[in-house]
Amino acid sequence: MRPRPRPSPQPSRILMPLTPTPLSPPPSEDQEPIARLVEIMARLRDPDGGCPWDLEQTFATIAPYTVEEAYEVADAIERGDLSDLKEELGDLLLQVVFHSRMAEEQGAFDLKDVATAISDKMIRRHPHVFGDHAYETLSDQVEGWEALKAQERQAKAKHGVLDDVPTGLPALTRAVKLTKRAARVGFDWPSAAEVLAKLREETEEIAVEIDAGDMAKAREELGDILFVCANLARKLDVDPEDALRATNAKFARRFAFIESGLAERGKTPDESDLAEMDALWNDAKAAEKAKG
C-alpha cells in the first residue's frame, strides 16, 4: 500500500510519539509468511509503540486504498509484468490483513474467520468439485452458480434482484452488473441492435438539452448515454472498463506522438494550434496502422 500524503494530525489527535523507541526487533523472516504479516500489522496497530498513521485509520479511510490496489493488480496483469504483479498482490493482501486487524480489534472477526468464510463459500458454490453434483454444460454450471448466490441473498434477507450489487463499484462496472442481474429475470433488450438504437435515441435527447442550455438535464441524459453504453458492452461481451482503459492508453500514446512531433519543430502544445496538432494526430494513427 502506498499511503497518499495527508495533513499532519493535530497535536490532540497524536496517539503516540512520532519517533518511538522500538519495543522489539521486527518479526523473524523465518516465521510463516502469513503469520509474519499478521504480526506486522498487529504491531503497526498497537497503541503502545505502533505507527501513528496506521493507528488513525478506519475501514472508511482505508477503503479507497483497497480499491486502488485492486486496480494496480489489474494494471500489472494488463502489462504482463509478473514481477510487478507479485508486488501488487502483496499490497492487496495487506489490505485484507489491515481490514481484518481492525475488525479483530472490535471483536467482530479476524483473518482466520475471513479465510474460513471464503473457503466455505467456495466449497458451497462448487458442488460439482467438492460434492456429488454434476453439470452437463458450462451454461448449466453458470445457472447453478447464480441459483446458489440467490439462495445466499435470501439467507441474508436480501431478496431484491439488485439488492447486493455493490454501490462502491466503478459506475460503468456497476451498470453492467445491474443490467446483467435484471436480464436474468427477463428485463433486457433482445439484441445489441436494440441497445444501439436506444443509444442513438439518447444522443438525440442530450442534443436537445444542450441546445436548450439546460445543463442539469444534459447531465442526466449523459448518465443515460453512459448507462446504455454499459449495456451495449454487456451485449457485446466487452468489459467497458477494459475498453475505456485501452482507449485512454491509445489517447495518451497518440498525444505523446503529437508532443514529440512538435518538439522536433521546436514547439510545445501551447505554441501550436488545433489544426497542426490534429494533423500530427492523424500521423500517429497512420503510424499505428502501418505497424499493424
Helices and strands as residue ranges (DSSP letters): G 11-13, H 33-44, H 52-56, H 59-79, H 82-105, H 111-124, H 127-130, H 138-155, H 171-183, H 192-212, H 215-235, H 240-264, G 269-271, H 274-291
